[in-house]
Amino acid sequence: MRKMLLTLLCMLPMALYSQGEYRGMVAEGKAWLIYHYTMLEEYRYSYKMFLKGDTVIDGVAYKKLYSEMEKEAPVYAGAFREDGMKVYFRYTEQWGSKEVCLYDFGLDVGDTFTAQDGEGKLTVVSKKYEEHFGQKRLTLSVRSGEDSSLATEWIEGIGSNSRPNCNEMLAGNYDRLVVCAEAKDTIFVDAKRYIPTGVTPVAKQAAGGDGAIYDVAGRRLNGAPAKGMYIKDRKIRINGLTD
């Protein structure tokens, strides 16, 4: 009986991590809104990254990633491909056109992973499912060295909480993911960060535009919160934002 109990306990993490089919990150039209924030307000800005079109490099198929600043033409930023639960990024020729594995959602707590620079190591410190807009997504927290302030979240189907083509939170890295959308539906919002004026991603749960109010996880509310973000008539709205 004791042996059977130990076996079941060992199988529990496997059951926890199989709460649904893996949701891929590389999809046509997927878009990320990123906020670049610094100590000096005049140097803060937001920009968009998105996947559009296909390319073949050295016989391997990729989706092309673009970066777009407001009122400027999109700039090619590299290319993504996916193989199982691993996500690969191909740098532009300016950076040697090398390919790196940016994410591996098959890792377990305690596993190490080669950092983006090819030298340092990232360690998985937690692995769990978190809900975003009604969908549970596998989320790994990875840490660079022993500095807990440099922990980064990898979110299944979304990437890191920095920008999609950066898998670690570096000192001086001021890029922070705010919104991720797929097929014009919002699938992620960072409720703890400032959202620049004019951001109006569509929430699937509020697609009817019937005046109903939802929180950023897609749950229906009785009224608008006094402070914070909420969704009404397919738009993200903000009350009492001070930072």
MDAnalysis code that builds the backbone (N, CA, C; Angstrom):
import MDAnalysis as mda
import numpy as np

u = mda.Universe.empty(729, n_residues=243, atom_resindex=np.repeat(np.arange(243), 3), trajectory=True)
u.add_TopologyAttr("name", ["N", "CA", "C"] * 243)
u.add_TopologyAttr("resid", np.arange(1, 244))
u.add_TopologyAttr("resname", ["MET", "ARG", "LYS", "MET", "LEU", "LEU", "THR", "LEU", "LEU", "CYS", "MET", "LEU", "PRO", "MET", "ALA", "LEU", "TYR", "SER", "GLN", "GLY", "GLU", "TYR", "ARG", "GLY", "MET", "VAL", "ALA", "GLU", "GLY", "LYS", "ALA", "TRP", "LEU", "ILE", "TYR", "HIS", "TYR", "THR", "MET", "LEU", "GLU", "GLU", "TYR", "ARG", "TYR", "SER", "TYR", "LYS", "MET", "PHE", "LEU", "LYS", "GLY", "ASP", "THR", "VAL", "ILE", "ASP", "GLY", "VAL", "ALA", "TYR", "LYS", "LYS", "LEU", "TYR", "SER", "GLU", "MET", "GLU", "LYS", "GLU", "ALA", "PRO", "VAL", "TYR", "ALA", "GLY", "ALA", "PHE", "ARG", "GLU", "ASP", "GLY", "MET", "LYS", "VAL", "TYR", "PHE", "ARG", "TYR", "THR", "GLU", "GLN", "TRP", "GLY", "SER", "LYS", "GLU", "VAL", "CYS", "LEU", "TYR", "ASP", "PHE", "GLY", "LEU", "ASP", "VAL", "GLY", "ASP", "THR", "PHE", "THR", "ALA", "GLN", "ASP", "GLY", "GLU", "GLY", "LYS", "LEU", "THR", "VAL", "VAL", "SER", "LYS", "LYS", "TYR", "GLU", "GLU", "HIS", "PHE", "GLY", "GLN", "LYS", "ARG", "LEU", "THR", "LEU", "SER", "VAL", "ARG", "SER", "GLY", "GLU", "ASP", "SER", "SER", "LEU", "ALA", "THR", "GLU", "TRP", "ILE", "GLU", "GLY", "ILE", "GLY", "SER", "ASN", "SER", "ARG", "PRO", "ASN", "CYS", "ASN", "GLU", "MET", "LEU", "ALA", "GLY", "ASN", "TYR", "ASP", "ARG", "LEU", "VAL", "VAL", "CYS", "ALA", "GLU", "ALA", "LYS", "ASP", "THR", "ILE", "PHE", "VAL", "ASP", "ALA", "LYS", "ARG", "TYR", "ILE", "PRO", "THR", "GLY", "VAL", "THR", "PRO", "VAL", "ALA", "LYS", "GLN", "ALA", "ALA", "GLY", "GLY", "ASP", "GLY", "ALA", "ILE", "TYR", "ASP", "VAL", "ALA", "GLY", "ARG", "ARG", "LEU", "ASN", "GLY", "ALA", "PRO", "ALA", "LYS", "GLY", "MET", "TYR", "ILE", "LYS", "ASP", "ARG", "LYS", "ILE", "ARG", "ILE", "ASN", "GLY", "LEU", "THR", "ASP"])
u.atoms.positions = np.array([
    [0.827, -1.201, 0.000],
    [0.000, 0.000, 0.000],
    [0.871, 1.263, 0.000],
    [1.922, 1.237, 0.863],
    [2.821, 2.390, 0.936],
    [3.541, 2.609, -0.381],
    [3.955, 1.514, -1.027],
    [4.642, 1.620, -2.312],
    [3.720, 2.227, -3.360],
    [2.448, 1.812, -3.336],
    [1.489, 2.333, -4.305],
    [1.265, 3.833, -4.089],
    [1.204, 4.238, -2.795],
    [1.006, 5.650, -2.480],
    [2.170, 6.493, -2.988],
    [3.402, 5.996, -2.797],
    [4.580, 6.724, -3.281],
    [4.565, 6.855, -4.792],
    [4.121, 5.789, -5.467],
    [4.031, 5.823, -6.932],
    [3.043, 6.875, -7.395],
    [1.892, 6.973, -6.716],
    [0.875, 7.956, -7.073],
    [1.369, 9.374, -6.836],
    [2.125, 9.569, -5.744],
    [2.673, 10.892, -5.457],
    [3.685, 11.313, -6.514],
    [4.467, 10.360, -6.991],
    [5.447, 10.656, -8.054],
    [4.763, 11.003, -9.369],
    [3.590, 10.402, -9.586],
    [2.866, 10.653, -10.835],
    [2.086, 11.953, -10.796],
    [1.878, 12.528, -9.580],
    [1.070, 13.727, -9.457],
    [1.588, 14.900, -10.272],
    [2.904, 15.235, -10.239],
    [3.382, 16.347, -11.067],
    [3.116, 16.131, -12.549],
    [3.223, 14.884, -13.018],
    [2.971, 14.604, -14.431],
    [1.518, 14.901, -14.770],
    [0.613, 14.537, -13.864],
    [-0.807, 14.803, -14.099],
    [-1.078, 16.301, -14.087],
    [-0.382, 17.027, -13.170],
    [-0.564, 18.462, -13.077],
    [-0.184, 19.160, -14.364],
    [0.894, 18.686, -15.012],
    [1.390, 19.356, -16.210],
    [0.696, 18.879, -17.482],
    [-0.322, 18.050, -17.350],
    [-1.029, 17.578, -18.546],
    [-2.475, 18.045, -18.522],
    [-2.684, 19.294, -18.082],
    [-4.035, 19.813, -17.934],
    [-4.649, 20.262, -19.250],
    [-4.049, 19.967, -20.332],
    [-4.628, 20.344, -21.613],
    [-3.592, 20.240, -22.707],
    [-4.057, 20.358, -23.919],
    [-3.164, 20.282, -25.074],
    [-2.244, 21.499, -25.104],
    [-0.989, 21.276, -25.450],
    [-0.014, 22.361, -25.515],
    [-0.449, 23.391, -26.559],
    [-0.424, 24.662, -26.176],
    [-0.796, 25.746, -27.084],
    [0.470, 26.368, -27.656],
    [0.607, 26.318, -28.940],
    [1.805, 26.803, -29.589],
    [1.933, 28.315, -29.563],
    [3.163, 28.779, -29.694],
    [3.460, 30.213, -29.682],
    [3.534, 30.797, -31.086],
    [3.965, 29.990, -32.042],
    [4.231, 30.490, -33.385],
    [2.983, 30.350, -34.254],
    [2.306, 31.476, -34.483],
    [1.067, 31.478, -35.263],
    [0.963, 32.776, -36.054],
    [0.492, 32.685, -37.270],
    [0.319, 33.849, -38.136],
    [-0.584, 34.882, -37.453],
    [-0.118, 36.130, -37.444],
    [-0.918, 37.220, -36.902],
    [-0.795, 37.427, -35.401],
    [-0.085, 36.556, -34.701],
    [0.079, 36.761, -33.260],
    [0.837, 38.060, -33.032],
    [0.389, 38.833, -32.037],
    [0.978, 40.156, -31.806],
    [1.232, 40.377, -30.320],
    [2.283, 41.133, -30.030],
    [2.660, 41.483, -28.668],
    [2.798, 42.993, -28.564],
    [2.191, 43.595, -27.551],
    [2.404, 45.005, -27.259],
    [3.392, 45.077, -26.104],
    [4.470, 45.814, -26.288],
    [5.551, 45.858, -25.311],
    [5.778, 47.306, -24.875],
    [5.966, 47.480, -23.598],
    [6.212, 48.808, -23.037],
    [7.675, 48.913, -22.633],
    [8.365, 49.876, -23.211],
    [9.763, 50.137, -22.882],
    [9.784, 51.276, -21.865],
    [10.117, 50.950, -20.631],
    [10.063, 51.957, -19.570],
    [11.458, 52.167, -18.982],
    [11.768, 53.414, -18.696],
    [13.038, 53.778, -18.082],
    [12.754, 54.726, -16.911],
    [13.798, 55.078, -16.175],
    [13.631, 56.008, -15.061],
    [13.166, 57.375, -15.559],
    [13.640, 57.765, -16.733],
    [13.259, 59.051, -17.306],
    [12.032, 58.884, -18.196],
    [10.973, 59.563, -17.843],
    [9.694, 59.383, -18.537],
    [9.768, 59.715, -20.019],
    [10.602, 60.685, -20.379],
    [10.655, 61.099, -21.784],
    [11.223, 60.020, -22.704],
    [11.851, 58.990, -22.112],
    [12.409, 57.903, -22.919],
    [11.534, 56.646, -22.893],
    [10.333, 56.762, -22.387],
    [9.413, 55.626, -22.356],
    [8.572, 55.612, -23.633],
    [8.308, 54.425, -24.110],
    [7.476, 54.294, -25.310],
    [6.950, 52.861, -25.390],
    [5.971, 52.661, -26.250],
    [5.458, 51.320, -26.497],
    [5.679, 50.964, -27.960],
    [5.776, 49.685, -28.234],
    [5.918, 49.231, -29.607],
    [5.279, 47.849, -29.756],
    [5.075, 47.444, -30.972],
    [4.407, 46.172, -31.252],
    [5.356, 45.222, -31.967],
    [5.245, 43.936, -31.654],
    [5.926, 42.892, -32.417],
    [4.856, 41.922, -32.901],
    [5.045, 41.381, -34.095],
    [4.025, 40.482, -34.634],
    [4.641, 39.495, -35.616],
    [3.949, 38.372, -35.801],
    [4.370, 37.343, -36.747],
    [3.557, 37.473, -38.024],
    [4.255, 37.552, -39.151],
    [3.560, 37.691, -40.431],
    [4.406, 37.097, -41.547],
    [3.864, 36.127, -42.214],
    [4.528, 35.553, -43.374],
    [5.519, 34.457, -43.025],
    [5.885, 33.707, -44.051],
    [6.786, 32.561, -43.888],
    [8.116, 32.821, -44.583],
    [9.125, 32.123, -44.115],
    [10.426, 32.171, -44.766],
    [11.127, 30.838, -44.558],
    [12.072, 30.531, -45.442],
    [12.868, 29.307, -45.327],
    [14.328, 29.713, -45.264],
    [15.020, 29.287, -44.199],
    [16.433, 29.608, -44.013],
    [17.198, 28.303, -43.827],
    [18.172, 28.069, -44.688],
    [18.966, 26.833, -44.640],
    [18.068, 25.591, -44.665],
    [16.980, 25.687, -45.449],
    [16.084, 24.554, -45.601],
    [15.084, 24.360, -44.472],
    [15.044, 25.292, -43.518],
    [14.149, 25.189, -42.367],
    [13.074, 26.278, -42.464],
    [11.806, 25.913, -42.209],
    [10.681, 26.844, -42.319],
    [10.497, 27.631, -41.024],
    [10.237, 28.932, -41.167],
    [10.037, 29.827, -40.029],
    [8.865, 30.768, -40.303],
    [8.388, 31.411, -39.205],
    [7.490, 32.549, -39.297],
    [8.307, 33.804, -39.032],
    [8.065, 34.842, -39.824],
    [8.849, 36.068, -39.694],
    [8.304, 36.967, -38.579],
    [9.218, 37.486, -37.762],
    [8.869, 38.389, -36.666],
    [9.237, 39.818, -37.054],
    [8.295, 40.738, -36.819],
    [8.524, 42.151, -37.112],
    [8.360, 42.982, -35.845],
    [9.056, 44.115, -35.810],
    [8.913, 45.092, -34.745],
    [8.410, 46.386, -35.373],
    [7.448, 47.031, -34.715],
    [6.852, 48.232, -35.309],
    [6.662, 49.319, -34.247],
    [7.308, 50.442, -34.471],
    [7.120, 51.622, -33.629],
    [5.967, 52.443, -34.198],
    [5.357, 53.235, -33.349],
    [4.254, 54.082, -33.797],
    [4.701, 55.021, -34.909],
    [3.913, 55.053, -35.968],
    [4.138, 55.932, -37.123],
    [5.401, 55.586, -37.901],
    [5.927, 54.380, -37.695],
    [7.100, 53.949, -38.449],
    [6.808, 52.624, -39.143],
    [7.535, 52.334, -40.192],
    [7.333, 51.093, -40.931],
    [7.856, 49.905, -40.117],
    [7.219, 48.740, -40.241],
    [7.691, 47.543, -39.527],
    [9.109, 47.171, -39.958],
    [9.869, 46.625, -39.009],
    [11.247, 46.214, -39.254],
    [11.371, 44.727, -38.961],
    [11.973, 43.981, -39.881],
    [12.187, 42.552, -39.678],
    [13.127, 42.331, -38.498],
    [12.701, 41.482, -37.535],
    [13.465, 41.305, -36.300],
    [14.002, 39.898, -36.115],
    [13.702, 38.992, -37.041],
    [14.149, 37.609, -36.900],
    [13.029, 36.657, -37.269],
    [13.180, 35.390, -36.888],
    [12.182, 34.401, -37.287],
    [12.027, 33.331, -36.200],
    [10.812, 32.812, -36.080],
    [10.486, 31.793, -35.078],
    [10.062, 30.491, -35.738],
    [10.355, 29.393, -35.072],
    [9.778, 28.100, -35.423],
    [9.568, 27.315, -34.136],
    [8.753, 26.286, -34.227],
    [8.414, 25.496, -33.057],
    [8.588, 24.021, -33.369],
    [9.088, 23.277, -32.393],
    [9.248, 21.829, -32.536],
    [8.819, 21.201, -31.220],
    [7.601, 20.669, -31.188],
    [7.072, 20.140, -29.945],
    [6.859, 21.270, -28.953],
    [7.471, 21.156, -27.769],
    [7.334, 22.179, -26.745],
    [8.541, 23.124, -26.710],
    [9.361, 23.067, -27.770],
    [10.520, 23.945, -27.870],
    [10.265, 25.019, -28.927],
    [10.696, 26.241, -28.619],
    [10.537, 27.368, -29.532],
    [11.923, 27.895, -29.894],
    [12.197, 27.979, -31.202],
    [13.508, 28.408, -31.695],
    [13.396, 29.786, -32.350],
    [14.458, 30.577, -32.178],
    [14.508, 31.902, -32.784],
    [15.750, 32.016, -33.659],
    [15.555, 32.580, -34.844],
    [16.655, 32.789, -35.790],
    [16.956, 34.281, -35.868],
    [18.166, 34.654, -35.502],
    [18.561, 36.058, -35.531],
    [18.684, 36.568, -36.966],
    [18.674, 37.883, -37.111],
    [18.890, 38.491, -38.422],
    [20.369, 38.364, -38.792],
    [20.677, 38.661, -40.032],
    [22.058, 38.571, -40.505],
    [22.968, 39.508, -39.722],
    [22.413, 40.616, -39.253],
    [23.189, 41.577, -38.474],
    [23.796, 40.920, -37.235],
    [23.106, 39.916, -36.691],
    [23.566, 39.223, -35.489],
    [24.025, 37.807, -35.790],
    [24.453, 37.588, -37.014],
    [25.057, 36.315, -37.374],
    [24.113, 35.251, -37.876],
    [22.824, 35.580, -37.969],
    [21.817, 34.638, -38.490],
    [21.831, 33.288, -37.757],
    [22.253, 33.302, -36.492],
    [22.305, 32.043, -35.732],
    [20.931, 31.686, -35.182],
    [20.717, 30.400, -34.935],
    [19.470, 29.932, -34.340],
    [19.726, 29.509, -32.903],
    [18.805, 29.899, -32.003],
    [18.898, 29.482, -30.604],
    [17.540, 28.943, -30.161],
    [17.559, 28.037, -29.200],
    [16.323, 27.574, -28.573],
    [16.018, 28.563, -27.450],
    [14.929, 29.323, -27.602],
    [14.600, 30.346, -26.607],
    [13.756, 29.801, -25.462],
    [12.885, 28.839, -25.768],
    [11.980, 28.314, -24.746],
    [11.881, 26.800, -24.867],
    [11.788, 26.143, -23.712],
    [11.532, 24.705, -23.674],
    [10.536, 24.456, -22.541],
    [9.263, 24.289, -22.911],
    [8.217, 24.125, -21.915],
    [8.131, 22.693, -21.388],
    [9.035, 21.846, -21.839],
    [9.110, 20.491, -21.318],
    [10.045, 20.368, -20.122],
    [10.698, 21.475, -19.741],
    [11.602, 21.443, -18.594],
    [10.831, 21.275, -17.290],
    [11.502, 20.760, -16.267],
    [10.920, 20.604, -14.937],
    [11.688, 21.451, -13.927],
    [11.113, 21.615, -12.751],
    [11.752, 22.397, -11.694],
    [13.137, 21.817, -11.383],
    [14.123, 22.700, -11.341],
    [15.501, 22.288, -11.086],
    [16.327, 22.107, -12.339],
    [15.672, 21.969, -13.496],
    [16.406, 21.834, -14.756],
    [17.088, 23.155, -15.103],
    [18.212, 23.057, -15.801],
    [18.918, 24.244, -16.269],
    [18.804, 24.357, -17.781],
    [19.001, 25.573, -18.265],
    [18.798, 25.885, -19.673],
    [19.828, 26.921, -20.068],
    [20.421, 26.766, -21.223],
    [21.433, 27.722, -21.685],
    [20.788, 29.070, -21.969],
    [21.356, 30.118, -21.403],
    [20.809, 31.460, -21.575],
    [20.964, 31.913, -23.022],
    [20.291, 32.998, -23.332],
    [20.243, 33.488, -24.709],
    [21.619, 33.861, -25.242],
    [22.500, 34.286, -24.346],
    [23.835, 34.670, -24.799],
    [24.733, 33.466, -25.060],
    [24.228, 32.247, -24.750],
    [24.987, 31.033, -24.995],
    [26.009, 30.713, -23.936],
    [26.115, 31.544, -22.905],
    [27.127, 31.349, -21.868],
    [26.523, 31.080, -20.484],
    [25.602, 31.933, -20.039],
    [25.012, 31.778, -18.718],
    [23.997, 30.649, -18.671],
    [23.509, 30.378, -17.458],
    [22.529, 29.325, -17.255],
    [21.268, 29.884, -16.597],
    [20.122, 29.399, -17.056],
    [18.847, 29.705, -16.434],
    [18.384, 28.451, -15.702],
    [17.769, 28.632, -14.541],
    [17.279, 27.513, -13.751],
    [15.776, 27.645, -13.562],
    [15.040, 26.560, -13.785],
    [13.590, 26.566, -13.582],
    [13.320, 26.467, -12.090],
    [12.637, 27.489, -11.527],
    [12.371, 27.506, -10.086],
    [10.915, 27.195, -9.767],
    [10.016, 27.276, -10.751],
    [8.629, 26.865, -10.528],
    [7.974, 26.515, -11.856],
    [6.975, 25.665, -11.798],
    [6.246, 25.232, -12.985],
    [4.797, 25.005, -12.579],
    [3.894, 25.736, -13.199],
    [2.486, 25.647, -12.812],
    [1.605, 26.115, -13.961],
    [0.296, 25.930, -13.787],
    [-0.671, 26.443, -14.743],
    [-1.294, 27.709, -14.184],
    [-1.415, 28.741, -15.023],
    [-2.091, 29.970, -14.648],
    [-3.154, 30.281, -15.687],
    [-4.256, 30.869, -15.231],
    [-5.378, 31.133, -16.128],
    [-5.285, 32.537, -16.706],
    [-5.457, 32.624, -18.027],
    [-5.503, 33.896, -18.731],
    [-6.681, 33.856, -19.696],
    [-7.656, 34.695, -19.481],
    [-8.831, 34.781, -20.343],
    [-9.489, 33.420, -20.544],
    [-9.653, 32.701, -19.445],
    [-10.361, 31.430, -19.475],
    [-9.546, 30.250, -19.957],
    [-8.267, 30.455, -20.251],
    [-7.410, 29.357, -20.714],
    [-6.254, 29.152, -19.740],
    [-6.058, 27.911, -19.326],
    [-4.938, 27.590, -18.450],
    [-3.683, 27.407, -19.298],
    [-2.647, 28.143, -18.932],
    [-1.402, 28.109, -19.698],
    [-0.239, 27.731, -18.782],
    [0.565, 26.794, -19.252],
    [1.734, 26.369, -18.507],
    [2.692, 27.548, -18.348],
    [3.129, 27.797, -17.124],
    [3.987, 28.943, -16.839],
    [5.214, 28.483, -16.067],
    [6.382, 28.768, -16.609],
    [7.643, 28.434, -15.952],
    [8.304, 29.719, -15.465],
    [8.779, 29.707, -14.236],
    [9.576, 30.813, -13.725],
    [11.032, 30.381, -13.775],
    [11.844, 31.142, -14.495],
    [13.266, 30.805, -14.635],
    [14.104, 31.935, -14.067],
    [15.223, 31.566, -13.455],
    [16.071, 32.543, -12.792],
    [17.480, 32.490, -13.361],
    [18.075, 33.673, -13.502],
    [19.454, 33.770, -13.955],
    [20.357, 33.853, -12.737],
    [21.212, 32.851, -12.536],
    [22.092, 32.832, -11.375],
    [21.303, 32.714, -10.086],
    [21.757, 33.409, -9.050],
    [21.110, 33.358, -7.748],
    [20.271, 34.599, -7.466],
    [20.219, 35.517, -8.411],
    [19.521, 36.784, -8.203],
    [18.035, 36.608, -8.497],
    [17.214, 36.580, -7.440],
    [15.775, 36.365, -7.627],
    [15.111, 37.534, -8.342],
    [15.744, 38.711, -8.330],
    [15.163, 39.867, -9.014],
    [15.238, 39.707, -10.524],
    [16.039, 38.748, -10.997],
    [16.171, 38.519, -12.430],
    [15.351, 37.313, -12.882],
    [14.291, 37.000, -12.141],
    [13.404, 35.899, -12.542],
    [12.544, 36.335, -13.724],
    [12.322, 35.415, -14.644],
    [11.518, 35.661, -15.837],
    [10.452, 34.586, -15.951],
    [9.272, 34.975, -16.385],
    [8.212, 33.991, -16.611],
    [8.159, 33.619, -18.082],
    [8.070, 32.318, -18.358],
    [7.790, 31.829, -19.704],
    [6.350, 31.346, -19.684],
    [5.520, 31.879, -20.571],
    [4.106, 31.525, -20.606],
    [3.813, 30.799, -21.912],
    [3.244, 29.608, -21.791],
    [2.928, 28.767, -22.949],
    [2.099, 29.532, -23.978],
    [2.551, 29.518, -25.218],
    [1.826, 30.174, -26.302],
    [2.048, 31.663, -26.388],
    [2.804, 32.245, -25.435],
    [2.983, 33.697, -25.372],
    [4.454, 34.083, -25.404],
    [5.290, 33.371, -24.659],
    [6.705, 33.695, -24.584],
    [7.049, 34.229, -23.214],
    [8.017, 35.138, -23.139],
    [8.437, 35.660, -21.843],
    [7.667, 36.924, -21.501],
    [7.823, 37.382, -20.249],
    [7.179, 38.633, -19.846],
    [8.070, 39.834, -20.143],
    [9.096, 39.645, -20.985],
    [9.887, 40.754, -21.490],
    [9.399, 41.066, -22.912],
    [9.917, 40.370, -23.878],
    [9.442, 40.450, -25.262],
    [9.606, 39.051, -25.850],
    [8.928, 38.711, -26.924],
    [8.946, 37.319, -27.387],
    [10.314, 36.788, -27.763],
    [11.212, 37.636, -28.260],
    [12.530, 37.172, -28.677],
    [13.611, 37.393, -27.622],
    [13.191, 37.473, -26.348],
    [14.130, 37.575, -25.228],
    [13.625, 36.677, -24.105],
    [14.405, 35.667, -23.725],
    [13.917, 34.677, -22.760],
    [14.404, 34.886, -21.341],
    [15.064, 36.019, -21.069],
    [15.537, 36.267, -19.707],
    [15.423, 37.748, -19.374],
    [15.250, 38.031, -18.083],
    [15.153, 39.408, -17.621],
    [16.533, 39.860, -17.180],
    [17.156, 40.669, -18.019],
    [18.523, 41.117, -17.751],
    [18.518, 42.437, -16.994],
    [19.571, 42.688, -16.256],
    [19.724, 43.991, -15.614],
    [19.771, 45.056, -16.704],
    [18.931, 46.060, -16.583],
    [18.868, 47.096, -17.609],
    [17.925, 46.763, -18.748],
    [17.234, 45.618, -18.664],
    [16.261, 45.254, -19.687],
    [14.935, 45.908, -19.330],
    [14.556, 46.930, -20.058],
    [13.377, 47.707, -19.711],
    [12.145, 47.341, -20.532],
    [12.210, 46.273, -21.290],
    [11.060, 45.875, -22.092],
    [10.156, 44.962, -21.277],
    [8.860, 45.261, -21.267],
    [7.904, 44.478, -20.497],
    [6.665, 44.212, -21.350],
    [6.296, 42.923, -21.450],
    [5.100, 42.557, -22.209],
    [3.857, 43.082, -21.507],
    [2.979, 43.740, -22.271],
    [1.737, 44.279, -21.720],
    [0.536, 43.474, -22.188],
    [0.444, 43.256, -23.509],
    [-0.701, 42.545, -24.080],
    [-0.212, 41.585, -25.152],
    [-0.808, 40.406, -25.222],
    [-0.579, 39.481, -26.334],
    [-1.930, 39.121, -26.926],
    [-2.013, 39.142, -28.246],
    [-3.269, 38.838, -28.928],
    [-3.036, 37.818, -30.030],
    [-4.049, 36.998, -30.265],
    [-4.004, 35.987, -31.313],
    [-5.333, 35.975, -32.038],
    [-5.282, 36.058, -33.358],
    [-6.498, 36.121, -34.171],
    [-7.430, 37.230, -33.665],
    [-6.842, 38.363, -33.291],
    [-7.542, 39.561, -32.821],
    [-8.209, 39.379, -31.459],
    [-7.966, 38.276, -30.794],
    [-8.477, 38.058, -29.443],
    [-7.347, 38.261, -28.442],
    [-7.611, 38.992, -27.376],
    [-6.636, 39.138, -26.308],
    [-6.484, 37.817, -25.577],
    [-5.252, 37.348, -25.413],
    [-5.024, 36.107, -24.670],
    [-4.184, 36.339, -23.424],
    [-3.619, 37.558, -23.280],
    [-2.811, 37.870, -22.106],
    [-2.797, 39.369, -21.885],
    [-2.934, 39.769, -20.631],
    [-2.747, 41.162, -20.224],
    [-1.982, 41.153, -18.913],
    [-0.922, 41.955, -18.820],
    [-0.200, 42.086, -17.566],
    [-0.897, 43.166, -16.747],
    [-1.703, 42.730, -15.786],
    [-2.516, 43.661, -15.006],
    [-1.699, 44.492, -14.044],
    [-0.427, 44.157, -13.856],
    [0.389, 44.861, -12.870],
    [1.203, 45.995, -13.485],
    [1.111, 46.148, -14.793],
    [1.935, 47.157, -15.456],
    [1.072, 48.220, -16.122],
    [1.674, 49.343, -16.353],
    [0.995, 50.443, -17.027],
    [0.704, 50.090, -18.480],
    [-0.504, 50.391, -18.919],
    [-0.854, 50.222, -20.337],
    [-0.954, 51.601, -20.980],
    [-0.181, 51.866, -22.010],
    [-0.204, 53.180, -22.645],
    [-1.586, 53.543, -23.175],
    [-1.861, 54.821, -23.250],
    [-3.143, 55.316, -23.766],
    [-3.396, 54.796, -25.177],
    [-4.623, 54.415, -25.440],
    [-4.992, 53.995, -26.781],
    [-4.959, 52.511, -27.033],
    [-4.572, 51.709, -26.030],
    [-4.537, 50.255, -26.214],
    [-5.954, 49.724, -26.117],
    [-6.455, 49.076, -27.169],
    [-7.827, 48.575, -27.149],
    [-7.899, 47.161, -27.702],
    [-7.235, 46.185, -27.058],
    [-7.333, 44.810, -27.530],
    [-8.722, 44.241, -27.290],
    [-9.129, 43.291, -28.125],
    [-10.456, 42.694, -28.029],
    [-10.411, 41.492, -27.109],
    [-11.334, 41.399, -26.179],
    [-11.435, 40.239, -25.302],
    [-12.537, 39.322, -25.804],
    [-12.244, 38.063, -25.928],
    [-13.203, 37.105, -26.463],
    [-14.477, 37.069, -25.635],
    [-14.307, 37.152, -24.282],
    [-15.454, 37.062, -23.408],
    [-16.360, 38.280, -23.514],
    [-15.838, 39.403, -24.018],
    [-16.627, 40.622, -24.090],
    [-16.921, 41.014, -25.533],
    [-16.851, 40.034, -26.419],
    [-16.965, 40.329, -27.852],
    [-18.335, 40.857, -28.244],
    [-19.356, 40.602, -27.417],
    [-20.698, 41.038, -27.764],
    [-20.886, 42.533, -27.668],
    [-20.026, 43.227, -26.922],
    [-20.164, 44.664, -26.786],
    [-21.481, 45.059, -26.158],
    [-21.967, 44.281, -25.181],
    [-23.292, 44.506, -24.597],
    [-23.242, 45.342, -23.329],
    [-22.088, 45.954, -23.045],
    [-21.980, 46.778, -21.859],
    [-21.564, 46.027, -20.618],
    [-21.450, 44.698, -20.698],
    [-21.024, 43.910, -19.543],
    [-19.577, 44.226, -19.216],
    [-19.215, 44.051, -17.947],
    [-17.870, 44.383, -17.477],
    [-17.165, 43.112, -17.032],
    [-15.879, 42.974, -17.435],
    [-15.089, 41.797, -17.126],
    [-13.754, 42.231, -16.534],
    [-13.139, 41.366, -15.718],
    [-11.781, 41.656, -15.287],
    [-10.823, 41.185, -16.373],
    [-9.520, 41.399, -16.201],
    [-8.560, 41.100, -17.261],
    [-8.371, 39.600, -17.472],
    [-8.911, 38.771, -16.574],
    [-8.869, 37.320, -16.766],
    [-10.115, 36.823, -17.489],
    [-11.042, 37.755, -17.828],
    [-12.236, 37.368, -18.561],
    [-13.417, 37.003, -17.689],
    [-13.332, 37.262, -16.363],
    [-14.442, 36.938, -15.468],
    [-15.401, 38.122, -15.385],
    [-16.703, 37.850, -15.438],
    [-17.707, 38.914, -15.426],
    [-17.806, 39.543, -14.037],
    [-17.884, 40.888, -14.014],
    [-17.983, 41.631, -12.768],
    [-19.345, 42.307, -12.655],
    [-19.713, 42.668, -11.424],
    [-20.982, 43.368, -11.203],
    [-20.869, 44.857, -11.542],
    [-19.655, 45.373, -11.523],
    [-19.444, 46.776, -11.847],
    [-17.978, 47.054, -12.060],
    [-17.668, 48.268, -12.509],
    [-16.277, 48.632, -12.769],
    [-15.532, 48.811, -11.451],
    [-14.305, 48.303, -11.344],
    [-13.523, 48.483, -10.116],
    [-13.127, 49.947, -9.947],
    [-12.978, 50.367, -8.689],
    [-12.600, 51.752, -8.419],
    [-11.185, 52.041, -8.910],
    [-10.347, 50.994, -8.910],
    [-8.978, 51.170, -9.346],
    [-8.520, 49.938, -10.103],
    [-7.858, 50.144, -11.217],
    [-7.336, 49.013, -11.982],
    [-7.949, 48.903, -13.364],
    [-7.607, 47.817, -14.053],
    [-8.044, 47.602, -15.432],
    [-9.268, 46.708, -15.486],
    [-10.118, 46.949, -16.455],
    [-11.264, 46.090, -16.708],
    [-11.613, 46.169, -18.189],
    [-12.512, 45.296, -18.632],
    [-12.903, 45.229, -20.042],
    [-14.381, 45.560, -20.173],
    [-14.692, 46.485, -21.051],
    [-16.084, 46.830, -21.326],
    [-16.212, 47.172, -22.804],
    [-17.226, 46.618, -23.434],
    [-17.459, 46.865, -24.861],
    [-16.206, 46.618, -25.698],
    [-15.543, 45.483, -25.383],
    [-14.403, 44.999, -26.160],
    [-13.155, 45.861, -26.019],
    [-13.093, 46.706, -24.987],
    [-11.921, 47.558, -24.809],
    [-11.383, 47.452, -23.390],
    [-10.052, 47.541, -23.284],
    [-9.402, 47.624, -21.981],
    [-9.573, 49.037, -21.466],
    [-10.060, 49.174, -20.228],
    [-10.219, 50.488, -19.622],
    [-9.463, 50.516, -18.296],
    [-9.094, 51.698, -17.833],
    [-8.285, 51.845, -16.636],
    [-8.899, 52.867, -15.708],
    [-9.040, 52.537, -14.420],
    [-9.505, 53.470, -13.399],
    [-8.420, 53.639, -12.340],
    [-8.185, 54.859, -11.926],
    [-7.296, 55.123, -10.804],
    [-5.858, 54.712, -10.999],
    [-5.380, 54.706, -12.232],
    [-3.986, 54.294, -12.477],
    [-3.054, 55.442, -12.084],
    [-2.042, 55.128, -11.257],
    [-1.174, 56.192, -10.748],
    [0.264, 56.066, -11.219],
    [0.621, 54.896, -11.840],
    [2.017, 54.752, -12.283],
    [2.078, 54.380, -13.745],
])
